[in-house]
Amino acid sequence: MMSNPEDYGVILLERKIRYLWWGVLGLLIVAAVWKFILPHNSAVMVERAVENREIIVYVSGAVEKPGLVHLPVNARLNDALQQVGPLPEANIDQINPAEKLKDGQKIIVPYKPVLQLQPAALPAAGSQEPQGQTATANLSPSAGAASGSPNLININTADAAELDKLPGIGPALAERIIQYRIEHGLFLQPEDLKKVSGIGNKTYAKMADLVTVGP
């Protein structure tokens, strides 16, 4: 038993101060946890959520598989090109493969410029050609002398080297045309070239006036 009430009061005051101190210390610890741990975990969760998202872009032009492409959020143009497969005549120098893509973006891969074929010069009025040359031109089965058009390439008989001369047709497409001819038979009309993988309306339009069909 305490003989002095004043001593008892001092002890109670010390206990209250001690409890108050522990309470303040606990609040400081909770604040530190909230500030330094929880925001860090939240940032990690947000970063992981971003990594799991994807974007969708549309690719067309000089590619083998035009259409929608699903890619990670931080994808580059080169990632999209790897999925659609650029054609041999794609002009990659005109685009930036390192370009960062965004959702809903439309990408058109350009074609390489096509050299325009110049028609053969007509003889001057009153001039005479050697008879041997005239006879050879008239006997050529591919000559368009009657219509004045340049020589046409028969896509049913042309080899890879001849097909490669057509605008928009490289070695790879030339081989595809020959392979299509072997598997499906002769072309019935020039427009059937569009049935060959990699030849679309734009590519065919470049060569439409330069091709023909025959036995």
Salt bridges, closest charged atoms under 4 A:
GLU54 OE2 - HIS70 ND1 2.95
GLU64 OE2 - ARG176 NH2 2.67
ASP192 OD1 - LYS195 NZ 3.70
